[in-house]
């Protein structure tokens, strides 16, 4: 039996994650979801910003962004990203341990495309990440971000 890849979008995914264990989980989930896209890791917001600034022509399928990063946090990176007119199109999917509703609201107001809370259960993490990859790499099923209001863009 031939497995069909999830992605119809060949661009890499930018993963902004400072925790090695969490990044390893993301890699496992991508493999289980048959994601063929390269995962490019930035271990901090500054590295992510440099990668994004280097090529602002839609080089990434989407960004998977952790909130709690060393130095500059994920929310500050999102603010920078949305202020830049060229990068405002990039889908940013937040994947964080924060369960604080005000954090979710802040990301929503700042232009996040989706907000997901990391589970403490490994299998739940894998399932959530698989769903993220399936949604954001399947261009046919991907919503038109510009047409959605910030209230409906975020998914749990």
Helices and strands as residue ranges (DSSP letters): E 12-16, H 20-32, E 39-42, H 45-54, E 60-65, H 74-83, E 92-96, H 101-110, E 114-117, H 122-137, G 145-147, H 150-153
